[in-house]
C-alpha cells in the first residue's frame, strides 16, 4: 500500500510548480531533493517537466524550466 503524501512535502511542492517559478527548501541536502525530484518525474503526470536544482549554503532552490 502506498504512503499518503503530505501536502507540504518536497515532492508535492515541486510537482505543483508552474513554468519559470521556483521554491526554496531549507534543511534538506541537494542529493535528497534531487532524488525526490527524480522519483517525482517517474510518474506519468510529471514525466515531461524539467527542473533546475541548485544549492547555496543550506538552501536548495528548485526551478521549473519546462
Backbone bond lengths (Angstrom), bond angles and torsions (degrees), N, CA, C in turn:
res aa  C-N    CA-C-N  psi(-1)  N-CA   C-N-CA  omega(-1)  CA-C   N-CA-C  phi
1 X - - - 1.449 - - 1.530 108.77 -
2 X 1.304 117.18 134.80 1.460 122.31 -178.81 1.518 110.93 -73.76
3 X 1.344 113.81 148.80 1.462 118.51 177.26 1.513 109.89 -73.67
4 X 1.318 115.79 150.61 1.454 121.44 175.35 1.529 108.03 -75.96
5 X 1.319 117.01 131.79 1.454 120.59 -176.57 1.524 110.93 -86.01
6 X 1.320 115.40 134.00 1.458 121.38 179.63 1.527 109.64 -73.83
7 X 1.340 118.68 144.52 1.472 121.01 -177.97 1.526 113.82 -69.14
8 X 1.324 118.36 -18.32 1.459 119.81 180.00 1.529 112.10 -114.88
9 X 1.328 117.57 21.34 1.461 120.96 178.62 1.527 109.83 -72.95
10 X 1.317 115.77 161.48 1.471 120.66 179.80 1.526 110.41 -58.53
11 X 1.314 117.81 -45.78 1.464 121.24 -178.25 1.530 111.84 -61.91
12 X 1.312 117.62 -41.06 1.467 121.18 179.51 1.518 110.88 -65.80
13 X 1.326 116.58 -47.81 1.466 120.97 -177.68 1.528 110.54 -64.37
14 X 1.322 117.61 -44.74 1.468 121.41 -179.79 1.532 110.28 -67.51
15 X 1.319 117.68 -38.97 1.462 121.37 179.74 1.518 113.02 -63.66
16 X 1.321 117.85 -26.64 1.464 121.91 -179.40 1.531 113.59 -89.27
17 X 1.327 117.48 -4.29 1.467 120.06 -178.53 1.522 111.46 -62.92
18 X 1.329 115.61 140.01 1.454 122.04 173.53 1.520 108.18 -94.90
19 X 1.328 116.71 162.31 1.463 121.53 -178.90 1.533 109.69 -57.36
20 X 1.324 115.71 138.58 1.473 125.06 -179.84 1.529 113.67 67.72
21 X 1.310 117.98 17.46 1.460 121.79 173.74 1.518 108.53 -110.75
22 X 1.324 115.29 157.87 1.459 118.92 -179.62 1.517 110.53 -139.61
23 X 1.316 114.51 164.85 1.456 122.11 177.73 1.524 107.22 -136.53
24 X 1.324 116.13 142.45 1.460 120.38 175.61 1.519 108.91 -105.74
25 X 1.312 114.97 139.34 1.461 121.36 -176.44 1.519 107.88 -124.13
26 X 1.316 116.26 125.13 1.459 122.74 -179.68 1.536 110.10 -95.91
27 X 1.310 116.21 149.68 1.468 123.26 170.63 1.524 115.06 61.63
28 X 1.314 117.05 28.39 1.465 121.82 171.81 1.521 106.66 -127.44
29 X 1.305 116.97 146.94 1.462 120.06 179.54 1.525 109.87 -80.56
30 X 1.315 115.31 158.60 1.463 121.48 177.11 1.520 109.86 -59.48
31 X 1.317 116.63 -40.95 1.463 121.13 -179.55 1.517 111.62 -62.54
32 X 1.310 117.24 -44.93 1.460 120.29 -177.86 1.527 111.84 -66.09
33 X 1.330 117.39 -40.09 1.470 120.67 177.96 1.534 109.96 -67.74
34 X 1.322 117.16 -38.08 1.466 120.86 178.28 1.523 111.58 -62.84
35 X 1.325 116.53 -42.79 1.469 120.51 178.80 1.524 110.71 -65.15
36 X 1.326 117.07 -43.12 1.475 120.20 179.16 1.528 110.67 -62.63
37 X 1.323 117.11 -39.94 1.468 121.08 179.10 1.525 110.54 -67.85
38 X 1.309 116.97 -41.55 1.467 121.20 177.87 1.529 110.63 -61.49
39 X 1.313 117.11 -43.93 1.469 121.25 177.70 1.524 110.89 -64.28
40 X 1.311 117.17 -35.96 1.460 121.36 178.41 1.528 110.26 -63.15
41 X 1.338 116.85 -40.23 1.456 121.34 -178.00 1.528 113.12 -69.45
42 X 1.307 118.07 -11.69 1.460 121.40 177.32 1.525 111.62 -74.68
43 X 1.322 116.30 -19.06 1.470 120.22 178.75 1.530 109.73 -77.84
44 X 1.300 115.80 144.61 1.472 122.25 -176.00 1.530 112.81 -55.91
45 X 1.318 118.40 -42.41 1.467 121.26 -175.30 1.531 113.37 -73.69
46 X 1.334 117.60 -11.98 1.469 120.47 -177.86 1.527 112.80 -118.06
47 X 1.319 118.48 2.51 1.470 120.58 -170.32 1.529 113.88 -65.48
48 X 1.325 119.58 -26.53 1.462 121.55 -178.03 1.526 113.23 -93.27
49 X 1.303 117.80 -0.70 1.466 120.80 -179.13 1.525 109.85 -80.33
50 X 1.339 115.51 144.73 1.464 121.12 178.31 1.525 108.59 -123.50
51 X 1.318 115.53 140.44 1.458 121.54 -175.68 1.521 110.65 -131.52
52 X 1.331 115.07 149.30 1.459 122.33 169.19 1.519 106.21 -109.31
53 X 1.317 116.44 134.20 1.463 120.91 -179.69 1.517 108.01 -125.56
54 X 1.324 116.62 128.04 1.464 119.98 176.80 1.514 109.47 -140.96
55 X 1.336 114.14 156.53 1.454 120.43 -179.31 1.522 109.95 -125.72
56 X 1.327 115.97 132.62 1.461 123.34 172.96 1.518 106.44 -128.74
57 X 1.318 115.16 117.11 1.466 122.34 -175.45 1.524 110.02 56.37
58 X 1.326 118.76 -116.48 1.462 122.19 -176.60 1.525 111.64 -107.69
59 X 1.328 116.40 19.49 1.460 121.02 -178.09 1.529 109.81 -121.24
60 X 1.332 115.95 128.78 1.456 122.38 176.72 1.522 107.30 -105.19
61 X 1.337 116.72 130.53 1.458 121.86 178.52 1.522 108.84 -113.04
62 X 1.335 115.68 128.38 1.460 121.92 177.29 1.526 107.00 -114.38
63 X 1.334 116.21 124.34 1.458 122.52 -179.81 1.514 108.98 -119.82
64 X 1.309 117.29 132.29 1.466 120.10 176.33 1.522 107.51 -87.92
65 X 1.322 116.92 125.50 1.455 121.76 -176.92 1.523 112.98 -107.82
66 X 1.298 118.68 -17.09 1.472 121.50 178.31 1.502 110.26 -152.39
